[in-house]
Amino acid sequence: MDFFQPLMILVAGPYRSGTNDMPEKIAANVRLMEEVALQIYQKGHLPVLGEWYALPLIEIAGSAEIGDDIFTEYFHPVAMRLLDKCDAVLRIGGPSHGADEMIRLAQESGKIVFLQADDVPAVFAPQYC
């Protein structure tokens, strides 16, 4: 049996794009990324979303609304720092300048880029306790 090392994979997709900043549409975008993250986890990898890191920091820093100066100061920069720690990026969903930027940066860094979840191979390794 082949062994494949688990990857830390950033799931990148639209957050605000196409939502007019409507909370229920933003939540649907995040939900889609999280559903794909579950699929990636079930394949043996460690999925991450920039939103999981950025949004709590944005709230604690005092952001009053999506897109304000504090939000902008943290949202994409946090994802870029996270990308530095990841092995790969999976791009999902529709149009998104931020997700496309993550792909561009990943390619420049020589990271693995997946364009659909089905392209992510399963890990064949001993299970962790």
C-alpha positions in Angstrom: 0.0 0.0 0.0 1.2 3.5 -0.8 1.7 6.0 1.9 1.0 9.7 1.4 1.8 12.4 3.9 -1.3 14.4 5.2 -1.3 18.0 3.9 -2.5 21.2 5.5 -4.9 22.5 2.9 -6.3 26.0 2.8 -9.8 25.9 1.5 -10.3 29.2 -0.5 -13.6 30.4 -1.8 -15.8 33.4 -1.9 -16.7 35.0 1.5 -18.3 38.3 0.5 -18.4 38.0 -3.3 -21.9 38.0 -4.7 -23.5 38.6 -1.3 -24.1 42.3 -1.1 -22.8 41.7 2.5 -26.1 39.9 3.4 -25.3 37.8 6.5 -27.2 34.8 5.3 -25.4 34.7 2.0 -22.0 35.1 3.7 -23.0 32.3 6.1 -23.9 30.1 3.1 -20.4 30.8 1.5 -18.7 29.8 4.8 -20.9 26.7 5.1 -19.9 25.6 1.7 -16.2 26.0 2.5 -16.7 24.1 5.8 -18.5 21.3 4.0 -15.6 20.9 1.6 -13.2 21.1 4.6 -15.0 18.1 6.1 -14.5 16.1 2.9 -10.8 17.0 3.0 -10.5 16.0 6.6 -12.2 12.7 5.8 -9.5 12.1 3.2 -6.9 12.3 5.9 -5.7 15.9 5.6 -6.0 19.0 7.8 -8.2 21.6 6.2 -8.2 25.2 7.3 -10.1 28.3 6.4 -8.7 31.8 6.7 -12.1 32.8 8.2 -11.5 30.5 11.2 -8.5 32.6 12.1 -9.4 36.0 10.9 -13.0 36.5 12.1 -12.3 36.1 15.8 -9.4 38.4 15.6 -11.5 41.0 13.6 -14.2 40.8 16.3 -11.7 41.2 19.2 -10.0 44.1 17.4 -13.3 46.0 17.4 -14.6 45.8 13.9 -18.1 47.3 13.8 -19.1 45.9 10.4 -17.9 43.8 7.4 -15.6 45.9 5.3 -14.7 48.5 7.8 -11.0 49.5 8.3 -10.4 46.9 11.0 -12.0 44.1 9.0 -9.8 45.1 6.0 -6.7 45.3 8.2 -7.1 41.6 9.2 -9.2 39.6 6.8 -6.9 38.9 3.8 -3.6 39.5 5.7 -4.5 36.7 8.1 -5.2 34.3 5.2 -1.9 35.2 3.6 0.0 34.4 6.8 -2.0 31.1 7.1 -1.1 30.3 3.5 2.6 30.4 4.4 2.0 27.5 6.8 -0.1 25.4 4.4 1.1 22.8 2.0 -1.7 23.3 -0.5 -4.7 25.4 -1.5 -8.1 24.1 -2.7 -10.1 26.7 -4.7 -13.8 26.3 -4.5 -17.0 28.2 -5.4 -17.6 31.1 -7.6 -15.9 34.4 -8.3 -13.7 35.7 -5.5 -10.8 38.1 -5.9 -9.4 37.0 -2.5 -9.5 33.3 -3.2 -7.9 33.9 -6.6 -5.2 35.8 -4.9 -4.6 32.9 -2.6 -4.2 30.6 -5.6 -1.8 33.1 -7.2 0.4 33.3 -4.1 0.3 29.5 -3.7 1.5 29.0 -7.2 4.3 31.6 -6.8 5.4 29.7 -3.6 5.4 26.4 -5.4 2.6 25.0 -3.2 0.1 22.4 -4.5 -3.0 23.8 -6.0 -6.3 21.9 -6.3 -9.2 23.2 -8.3 -11.8 20.7 -7.0 -12.1 18.5 -4.0 -12.1 15.4 -6.0 -8.5 16.1 -7.1 -7.3 15.9 -3.5 -5.9 12.4 -3.0 -6.8 10.4 0.1 -4.1 9.7 2.6 -3.1 6.1 3.0 -1.3 6.1 6.4 -1.8 4.6 9.8 -4.7 6.2 11.7 -4.0 8.5 14.6 -5.2 7.5 18.0 
